[in-house]
Amino acid sequence: MTPRTTEWWRHAAIYQVYPRSFADGNGDGTGDLAGVRSRLGYLQRLGVEAIWFSPWYLTPMADAGYDVTDFRRIDPRFGTLAEAEKLIGEAHELGIRIIVDIVPNHVSNEHAWFEAALQSPPGSPERDLFWFREGRGEHGELPPNEWQSIFGGPAWTRLPDGQWYLHLFAPEQPDLNWRSPLVRAEYEDVLRFWFDRGVDGIRVDSAAMCSKDPALPDYDHSVFPHPHPYVDLDENHDIYRGWRAVADSYAEPRALIGEVWLADPVRFAHYLRPDELHTAFNFDFLGCRWDADALRACIDQTLAAHADVGAPSTWVLSNHDVTRHVTRYGRPDTSTAGGIRQYNPVVDEDLGRHRARAAALLTMALPGAVYIYQGDELGLPEAEGIPADRRDDPIYHRTNGEDPGRDGCRVPLPWSGGQEPYGFSPDTTVAPWLPQPASWAQLSVAAQENDPDSMLNLYRKALALRAAEPALGDGPVQWLDFPPGVLAFTRGDDFACVVNLSATPAELPEHVRVLITSHPLSDGLLPPDSGAWLRTV
């Protein structure tokens, strides 16, 4: 597979692997690098150009690997560093690039730095790598401020010596102090460590949250303040300018991809200036409701914001943190406005999957790069019936179940067979780390392999067309004038995409050939909640 440009991040189809749940090679019920290596042929046949790995580093797994003990070691659950190096080489031989996750906001409480800080007195250089503070109240019994953890509960934990430390996520994830030169130097060295081993890009977790206002001011949690004391501080940009210098120092520059959750498109675009990150995830599109006007407005705003800084857009429908879009599109509220995860028993899964097929064609036809979360290509829904005693996510436990957490989108993939573990593990007697729904037998790779109308084969065909179509990937888009409820646009001189979100069948623009449809045409008309790609000349 030959990239269309050396700046592959501008157009690539990128597949997110959540290693714990992709494929289990050693039979212990947990996904691992051996499992991924055994399925690289599947990913090549699917048609992806790069794989993004969620963290595979040494970790106590307090937050599914986003609590890192050592960025230079692979966790034994997943394999070894030598095996990771083999995987990178094998993927490259298949024409697939590799992206790894780096988590800059925090480390594990078992990281050597934090363990040294706990053994050092208040005010020591070791503690200066984190956010240690005295408490409020007569005896320091109250947290330094009222900040709340994103995972629920206070963002501070008190130590036996009386000081408190900051953790915007779980207590096992102490926040780093990015004002420390040692922190900056360490992370730049970690980037070099992985780039030297052939990694092609870095995905930056919670990229807008590294820096904090040193005054640690309180704020009204019911509104999003500007400026915010720990989201989108200007100091962040200096961090990523340093990272960009590292990435650009290689003969073939490496890509930096940010997880930037910001509502302000201008502030969002600041992270994509020519000397900072190359791209960032488009969460507005991910959370947009299934509505033609809303989607077009989101697309226009995205393209405009990226054009101002010369960066490519990205498009994504699901990831490891949000409700899978098959389920979301089957709910009365198809957006994430009510929260990126929510309990909602009213789901029309058939409708959701119908819309998800059309959404796949929409995302793959838009300018820029497209991200596919593992299982999207199978049409997997959210697994919402996980028993409380099997749930793993700290969000669920820290909110006493009020937030269902992210386990439902992280359930191991079904590969084959009629019962759990559906080919996920070679040992059929070992239960996967999260339970798989009984209905997933019909959604397995094997069940869909030879069905020309399956979601899997829709993705394979669309990705193959996308890779062969010069107009797709990065480049301009031109909207067509169509009735309300229909999105239609052209790419290049002879390609058009039409997505019908209305309640009635829609006419297609003039064309000489239908390249692909998410559902069959009816008397030449595009059914509701369907998409089509056309050759127009």
N, C-alpha and C positions, 0 to 999 in steps of 0.2 A: 504494500500500500504506500504510494508515494504522496507525501504532503503537497498540497497545492502551493504553499509558500513556506518559507522557513519560519514565519510567524504563525505556527500551527494553532496557537490559542485563539486566533482571530476567527477561525471557522470550524474547528474540530468538533466531532461528536464524541463526547467524553462520558464514560460510564463510571458511576460511583460504586465501588466495592466496599461494603461494610464487612470486614474480614470475618468477624465472629459468626456471621449468618450467611455467607456466600456458599461455601462448600467445605465439608469436614473431610480431611484426608487421612487422619489417623484413627478415626472411630471413637473419639471421646465425647461427641455431641456438640463440640464447639468448632466453628469454622477456622481454617488455618491457611498458611501459605501453600502447603502441599495441596490442599483442596483447590486453591486458586490456580496453581500451576497446572493441575490436571484439567482445568476448564478453560485454559487460554484459547484453545481451538474454538470453543463455543463463542467466546467473545470476538475472536477474529471473524468467525462466520456471521455473527450478528452485525458486524460492520463498524465497530467503534474504532476510533483513532487514538484514544488515550484512556487510561484507567486512573481514577483518583481513589486512593486508599484512605479510608478513615484510619485513625492511629493504630499502628501495629507495634508500638514501643513497649518497653518494660513498664508495667503498671499494676497496682493493686486492684484495678477494675472497680473503683468506687463510683466512677462515672463512665463506664463502658470504654475505658481507654483514654479518655480525655483528661485523666489525672496521670501525668507522665512522671515516672521515676528517673528514666534515663533515655534521652532521645537517640543515643548511639547504640542501643541494644534492642533487639527484637524480643518481645515477651515470649517466654517458653510455650505459652498456650498456642501461639501462632507459628513458632518455628525458631530459626536462628538467623543471624546476620548473613551467614554464608548462603542460606536458602533465599533470603531476600535479594541478595546480589544475583543469584541464579535466575530468580523470577524476573528481575529487571532485564537481564540479558536475553532470556527467552522471549519476553514480550517484545523487545526491540527487534529480534529476529523475525517476528511476525508483523512488524510495522506498527506496533502499538507503543505509545509513549507512556511514561509513568509519572504520576503526581502523588506526592505524599502530604499528609496533614502535619502542620506545625501549630502548636498551641502556645501562643505567647503571653496570654493574660495570666496564667497560673501554672503551677506544677503540682505534683502529688505531695501530700504531707510526709511521704516516705522518701522524697528527693533528698540527696545528700546535703543540699544547701539548707533545706528547712530543718532537717535533723540537727545540723550544726547550729542553726539559729536557736533552737529549743534548748540547746546545751550552753548557750552564751547569754550573758547578762543583758538587760535592757540597755539600749543605746550602743550596742556593739556593732561592728561592721557586718557581722553575720546577720543580725536582725535588720540591718538597713537594706538588705536585698528584698525585703517584704514590707508589709504595712503593719508594723506593731505600734500600738498606742496604749496610753493609759485610759482607763475607763472614767466615766462620769459618776457623779454621786459622791456621798460623803466618804465612801471607802472604795471608790472605783468599781462599784458593783454593777454599774450600768454600761452598756456598750458606748464606744466613743461618739457614735451618732446613731441616727435612726435608719440607716440604709438597710434595705431588705435584700436577701439573696434572691437571685433569679429562680432558684430551685425551691423557694419557700422558706420562711423563717428569717431570723436576723442574719445579716451579712458578717457578723463578728462572733468569734469564739474566744472564751477566756482561758488563759493558761493558769496553772497552779501558782505562778509567781505574781499573778495579778494583772499582767498585761493582756491585751486583746489583739488578735490578728484578723485581718480582713480576708474574706472569701466571698466574692460576688456569686460564686456557684456553691458547691458543696463544701462543708468544713474540711474535707480531705483535699481541697484544692486551694491552697493559699495563694493570694494574688501577689505577683511580682512587682517590685518597684522599678519601673523603667527609667527612673532618673539616675539609677546606678549605672556607671560605665561598664561594670562587670557583667550586668545582665545583657546589655547591648552587645558586648563583645562575645559572650557565650552563644547567643542566638545566631549571630553572623557566622560563627564557627560551625554551628550545627548545620546551617544551610550549606556551607562548603563540604561538610562531611557527606551529605547526601548527594549533592551535585557531583562530587568526585566519584561517586559510585554509580553515576549514570542517570540519576533521577532528572526528569525533564522539567518539572515544575513543582511549586509549593502552593498548597491551599492553606490560607492563613485563617485560623479559627478566631471568631469574635474579634475581628481585626480593629474595630473602632473602640475597643474597651481597654486597651493597654494602659493608657495614661490616666492619672487621677489628679484632681485638684488637691495639692498638698494640705490645704486648709480643711479638707474633708467636710465641707458644709452640708448641712441638712437641706432637704428640699421637699416640696409637696409631691408625694407619690401619686396623687390623682391626676397630675398633669406632667407633660414632658417639658422640663425647663430648658431654656436657651440662655446661656450655655448650661450644659449638663455637667455635674461634677465628675463623671467618669465615662461618659459616652461622647465620642467625637471631639476630644480635645485636640487643639492644634499641634501639640507635641507628638501626636501619633505620626504625623507626616514626616518628621525627622527620622523616626524609626524606619519607615519604609523607604526613605531615600537611601539610607544605609544598606538596606536589603537589596534595593535595585542595583546599587553599585556592585554588590557581590554577584547578583544574577547576570549582570552585563559583562562581568569580567571573564566569562567563559567564551570559547571560540564560537560555540552555538549558544546564544543567550538562553537562559532558563526563564520560565514564566512564573509570575507571582499572581495568585488568584485569591481575592479577598472575600471573606464572609463579612459583609458590611450591611448591617441592618439599620438603615437610616431612611426616614420618611422624606427628608429634604433632598430633592434630586441634585441640587447644586452642591450641597455638602457631600453627597454621595460621590459625585463626579470628581471632587477634589482628590480622592484616593486614587484616581485613574489618570492623573496628570503624567506627562511623559517620563518623569523621573521617579515615579512611585510604582504602584501596582499596575499590572498589565490589564487585568479584568477583575470583575467582582460579580457575585451572584445577584440575580435580579429577583428580589423577594416580592416586589410589588406585583410582578407577573404571576409568580407562584401563588400569591394570595388573592388574585383577582377573581371575582365571581364570573360564572359562565354567562356572560352577557356581551353582545357585540359592541355596544357603545363603550362599556367599561374596558373591554379588552383593547379596542382601538385606541382609546385615550391613553391607556397604560403603555401600549407599544409606541405611540407617538412621543410620549414623554420620555420613555427610555431611550429611543433613538436620538432625540434632541439633546438629552443630557450627555450621552456618550460622544456625540459629534463635536461638542464644544471642546473636548479634551483629546479627540482623535483616538478614542478607545473603542474596541468592539463590544457589542452588547452580548449578553448571555441569556439563555432561556431555560427554565427548569420548572417542572411540574410537581416534583416530590423530592424529599431527601430523608435523611435519617432522623430528623427532628420534628417532622410535621405529619399530619394525617395523610395517608396515601390518597392521591387525587381520584382514584376510582370511587372511593367512599365519599370523598368531599363533593364530587360532582353529582352524586346520587342523593344528596341531602337538600332540604328546602333552601338552606342558605349554603350556596356553593363556594363562598369565599372563606377566608380565614379571619374575617372581621371579629367573630365571636371568640377568637383565640386560636392559636395554631393547632391546638388539640382540644377536643371537647367530647363530652358524652352526648350522643344523639342517636337514639334507637331508630329514628325514622330515616331509613336509607333504602333507596331503590338501586340496588347494585347493578341491575341490568342497564338502567338508564345511565348510571355513573360510568360503566364500562363503554357504553355506546358513545358517550361524550369524550371519554378518554382516548378513544381511537381517533376521533376528529382532532382533539387537542394535540395528539402526537404529530399529525400532519401539519398543523399550524406551527408548532414550535420548530419543527425541522425545516420549515420553509422561510423562517424569519432571518434577518441578517445577523451574522455573528456565530457564536458557538452554542451548541445545545448539550445539556447535561441530562443523563438518563440514570435514575436511581435504580439499583438492582431490583428486579421484580416488576418494574414499570413495563418491560417488554412482555411480561406474562399477564399483565392486567390484574395483578394482585390487589385485593382490597386491604383495608386496615383490619388487623386481627383484633377484634374488640372484646372477645370473650375470655381473655387470659385470667385465670384465677388469681386472687390476691397473693396467695402463697408462692406463686410462680413469677410474679412481677419482679423486675430487677432495677428499674429506673429509679434513681434517688428522688426525682420529681414526684413520683407517685407516693413514695414513703414520707417525704418531708411535708407534703400537703395533706397527709392522712387520706389519700385517695381522691381528694377534690379535683386534682388534675390527673387525668388518666396516664400521663407520662408518654414516653416515646416507644415503649416496648411493642406496641401494635404495628409499627412500621418497620420493626427490626427482626421480625420472626424469620427463622431460617427458610431459605428458598426451597421449593419443591422441584426436584429434578425428575423423579420417575416413581412408579409404583402406586399402589392403591391405599397405602396407609403410612402413618408416621414411621420413619423420618423422611419418606418420599425421596429416597436416594440422596438425601443430604449427607448422610454418614454411611460408610461401608458396613458398619455393624448395625443391623436392623433392630437389635435388642437394646440399643442405647438411645435414650430419649434426648432430643435436641435441647439445648439450654433454654429455649423458650418453646412452648407447645405450638404445633402447627394445626390450623383448623382442618376438620375432617373433609370439608368441601374442596380442599386444595388439590385433591387427586386429579380433578379435571383441568386444573390450571398448571400442571407440571410441564416441564420442558418436553418430556416424552409424549405427553398427551397432546401437545400442540404441534409437535415437530412436523407431522405429515398432514396437518390440516391447513390447506391453503388459505382459509379464512380466519385462522387464529390470530390473536394479538401478536404472538411471536413472529409469525411470518409477515404480518403487516409491518412490524418494525424492521425486519430484515430487508424487505423490499424497499421500504422508504429510505433506509440508511444507504442502501446500494445506489438508489437513484440520486440521493443527495450527494454522495461522493462523486458520482459521474456527471453531475449537472454543474457546468461552469458558473451558472448564475447564482447558485446557492452557497451558503456560508456567508462570509463577509461581503458587503456591498450594498448598493442602494435598493430601495423598495418604492414602488409606485402604487398608491391606492386606486382602485377602480370604483366608479360610481355605481352603487348597487342599492337595492331596496333596504329598508331598516331590518336589522337582525341578521344581515349577511356581511361577512368580511371577505373582501376580494382584493387581491393585489398582484402585481406582476413583479418578476425578478428578471433582469436582463431583457433580451429582445423577444423571447419566445416561450417564457414559462409563466404560468399563473397558478395561484392557490386560491381556492374558494372554500370558505367554511360557513355552513348554514346553521346559525343559532336561533333561527325563528321557528315558529310552530307549523309552518307550511313548506312544501317543497319549493326549491328555488331553481330558477333557470341558470344555466352556465354561460359564461361569455363565449364568444366565437372561438372555436378551437379546431385543431385538426386531429388531435388524439388525446384520449384520457390516459394519463400515465399511471395513476393509482387513485383509489377511493377508499375511504374508511368503511363505507357501506355501499352496496350496489345502487346504481342509479335506477330510478323508476320512471319509465317513459322519457328518458333523457333528462330528468330533473334530479336535483340533489336533495335527498330526504332531510328532514330536520335533524339537527345534532350530528351532521356528517360533514366530511371534508373531501376535497378532491384536488389533485394536481393535474394540470393540463399543459399540452404543447399547443401554443397559440398560433404558430406559423408553420 
